[in-house]
Amino acid sequence: MKFRAAIALMLLAAAAGCAGRQNAQRRAGKEIEVSVFLGGYGLDFFKDVAHTYEETHPGVKVNLWGDPRNVEKLRPRFLAGDPPDAFWAWMPIWRLADGGALHPLDKELDTPAYGQPLTWRQTFPPGPLSTTLVQGKTYFVPTDLSVFLIWYNVRMFKEHGWRVPRTWPEFESLCEKIKRAGIAPIAFQGRYPGYATAVLLNLFQRRAGERPLFALINSERGAWLHPDLEQSARTLREMMVKGYFQQGCMGMTHTEAQMEFVNGCAAMVTCGTWLKAEMANATPKGFEMSCFNYPAIPGGKGDASVAGISLGYWCVPSKAANVRGGADFVKWLTSLDNANKFCREKNTLFAIRGADRYVAKELAPAVQILKQASYTWSPMMNNWYPELSERLGDGLASLMTGNITPQEFCRRIEQTCGRIRRDARTPKYRVEAPREALQ
């Protein structure tokens, strides 16, 4: 036992010594440590970016590592004051920023971008960048971008002569035609009812307009009691009652529901633009999908060009050994060349202006939707407040299965927001509506 303990101490000492030498290299600006969440995008793109950074920055080594559970490895390092120099992970980054754990990037954002005659800040669309503000400072930058859309089976639509709807009554008429053809209109990821958030909020935006939408995102008092939100919740419930969602959908995971779509058992599915990449290995040969934005609601106050989006973010810890190097690596990663490469290789979109040169044809409609949108919005409250996100998912499940009424759904979420507003221990966040949204 003493021998084993001695060996263990020797190994710990060696590891500490190795970490110390690495941190010395980082503090000297000769090494940059980068952590990546290892998920659907893999590591190959990020390794290529690290390699090209090393080629264009002689004398600098990028130590990039990925792990599907990198959050678990990052937490103790933040607590120990030894985080990596840059990271991408599903962490409560707004809380980290509020607690001083992240480096504000505003000075770096006003420096020249890589490969373009612009500042780094100017390469981002204003909508996605506005989601990064905490107390008026930019603590992270948006990268991978997804648009909430309705996907449809192109061949099926052609065979039956169905047309992409422009208004909500046209959409409901389309669903009835699909039902009469013996096909489920919409596949739905019911085991994860949070997917319905995009449907609900798109309906609400189309009905109520911009100010009520951003009041809701910011959890302002009474926002969840808006009559147009109750009506939107009623529409969502009616979609289930009328049989627009596939039978048994509430028991399906996201991949199971999306398999129903790509296998032709459902004509449409509500999902983000990550759908093509997520289902790439399961999509039958010859299957063709395309997408359209949520239709306009006649008499509604909202701009029907508007698009809802979700974003991934890269951050630089304030206590990193090489803050300057971490920020510069993130700037390199988000260059237009790398953004286009990411879109081409990963079949997705990127939050950099012009990063749509090589998108797959299935994503071309999404690119046009973004270009035509007067502004974009994102359901940031799900990122800011875990309690609200969980309550919203549970509430949507109860609403869609008829266990609670639309009025009760709105009341429950408003009560949750009230608890958050009253809790002095919970930091409060908000995102300002773009000027275009308030004109």
Buried (B, 14 or more C-beta within 10 A) or exposed (E): EEEEEEEEEEEEEEEEEEEEEBBEBBBEBEBBBBBBBBEEBEBEBBBBBBEBBBEEBEEBBBBBBBBEEBBEEBEEBBEEEBBBBBBBBEBBBBBBBBEEBBBBBEEBBEEEBBEBEEBBBBBBBBBBBBBBBBEEEBBBBBBBBBBBBBBBBEEBBEEBEBEBBEBBEBBBEBBEBBBEEEBBBBBBBBBBBBBBBBBBBBBBBBBBBBBBBBBBBBBBEEBBBBEBBBBBBBBBBEBBEEBBBBEEBBEBEBEBBBBBBBBEBBBBBBBBBBBBBBBEEEBEEEBBBBBBBBBBBEEBBBBBBBBBBBBBBBBBBBBBBBBBBBBBBBBBBBBBBBBBBBBBBBBBBBBBBEBBEEBBEBBEBBBEBBEEBBBBBBBBBBBBBEEBBEBBBBBBBBBBEEEBBBEBBBBBBBEBBBEBEEEEEBBEBBBEBBEBBEE
